[in-house]
Amino acid sequence: MSFYENKVLPLLINSACSTRQVMKIRRQVVPRATGDVLEVGMGSGLNLEFYDREKVNMVWGLEPSEGMRLKARANLNASPVEVKWLDLPGEQIPLEDESIDTVLLTYTLCTIPDWQAALKQMHRVLMPTGKLLFAEHGRAPETDIRKWQDRITPIWKKIGGGCHLNRPISDYLVEGGFRIETLDTFYMKKTPRIVGHMYVGEAVKA
Ligand SMILES: C[S@@+](CC[C@H](N)C(=O)[O-])C[C@H]1O[C@@H](n2cnc3c(N)ncnc32)[C@H](O)[C@@H]1O
């Protein structure tokens, strides 16, 4: 892994993902997690402070980047819930079938190279009664903004650790075998529209 990926990118991602508005979204989504949780692409652990220790048993923190896991150290030390690392990508989740109550996906589906394989794994490990909580940025509804998302994504991916601006998140979830139970879409304030179109909600196994 290059110096940029291991040292610079974790700093940039941590900073971009901890703005006031992003933290507000986390505060709305993460407390809904219950039981045994799988957080896919845990990054620098910015969700940890929002887990409800009364409702969560433990959290599997799946994160393939060593630089991100190192960056998470402080948040991990302050975590209200027990966290166990899985140093693998979402395409290779090493957990038992139907063993997870909540899958949490925040700002990660944009980045996973083989999103079909990763969603298949999330679907496999989720209990039939489980839920997938998501807060992801992705494809905008307006044609002109979409055009720019498509144009800029090839360059953006190179500097942004593989992040795509143009993924239709809710379509991907449905294609991955999930049924969307709640979905809120909106633009984040003070964020360029090509980056800030959000999909926030809850899905279950279809
Ligand atoms: C923009 S960051 C978001 C981190 C965290 N979810 C958050 O909300 O702050 C995207 C994360 O996805 C991770 N990632 C990259 N490829 C992945 C993969 N194949 N499976 C799971 N996570 C991956 C990156 O290392 C990075 O930590």
PDBQT file of the ligand as one rigid body, heavy atoms in Angstrom, charges set to zero:
ROOT
HETATM    1  C1  LIG A 301     -15.303   6.976   2.995  1.00  0.00    +0.000 C 
HETATM    2  S1  LIG A 301     -14.733   5.735   4.064  1.00  0.00    +0.000 S 
HETATM    3  C2  LIG A 301     -16.068   5.617   5.229  1.00  0.00    +0.000 C 
HETATM    4  C3  LIG A 301     -15.652   5.001   6.525  1.00  0.00    +0.000 C 
HETATM    5  C4  LIG A 301     -16.760   4.813   7.562  1.00  0.00    +0.000 C 
HETATM    6  N1  LIG A 301     -17.757   3.875   7.109  1.00  0.00    +0.000 N 
HETATM    7  C5  LIG A 301     -17.416   6.111   7.934  1.00  0.00    +0.000 C 
HETATM    8  O1  LIG A 301     -18.648   6.210   7.889  1.00  0.00    +0.000 OA
HETATM    9  O2  LIG A 301     -16.696   7.034   8.331  1.00  0.00    +0.000 OA
HETATM   10  C6  LIG A 301     -14.882   4.238   3.125  1.00  0.00    +0.000 C 
HETATM   11  C7  LIG A 301     -14.264   3.054   3.848  1.00  0.00    +0.000 C 
HETATM   12  O3  LIG A 301     -14.477   1.864   3.094  1.00  0.00    +0.000 OA
HETATM   13  C8  LIG A 301     -13.302   1.073   3.224  1.00  0.00    +0.000 C 
HETATM   14  N2  LIG A 301     -13.254   0.089   2.142  1.00  0.00    +0.000 N 
HETATM   15  C9  LIG A 301     -12.573   0.151   0.984  1.00  0.00    +0.000 A 
HETATM   16  N3  LIG A 301     -12.739  -0.967   0.267  1.00  0.00    +0.000 NA
HETATM   17  C10 LIG A 301     -13.572  -1.753   0.980  1.00  0.00    +0.000 A 
HETATM   18  C11 LIG A 301     -14.108  -3.049   0.772  1.00  0.00    +0.000 A 
HETATM   19  N4  LIG A 301     -13.844  -3.737  -0.316  1.00  0.00    +0.000 N 
HETATM   20  N5  LIG A 301     -14.907  -3.548   1.743  1.00  0.00    +0.000 NA
HETATM   21  C12 LIG A 301     -15.194  -2.839   2.853  1.00  0.00    +0.000 A 
HETATM   22  N6  LIG A 301     -14.712  -1.609   3.101  1.00  0.00    +0.000 NA
HETATM   23  C13 LIG A 301     -13.906  -1.075   2.178  1.00  0.00    +0.000 A 
HETATM   24  C14 LIG A 301     -12.187   2.073   3.191  1.00  0.00    +0.000 C 
HETATM   25  O4  LIG A 301     -10.970   1.530   3.669  1.00  0.00    +0.000 OA
HETATM   26  C15 LIG A 301     -12.757   3.186   4.050  1.00  0.00    +0.000 C 
HETATM   27  O5  LIG A 301     -12.447   3.007   5.403  1.00  0.00    +0.000 OA
ENDROOT
TORSDOF 0
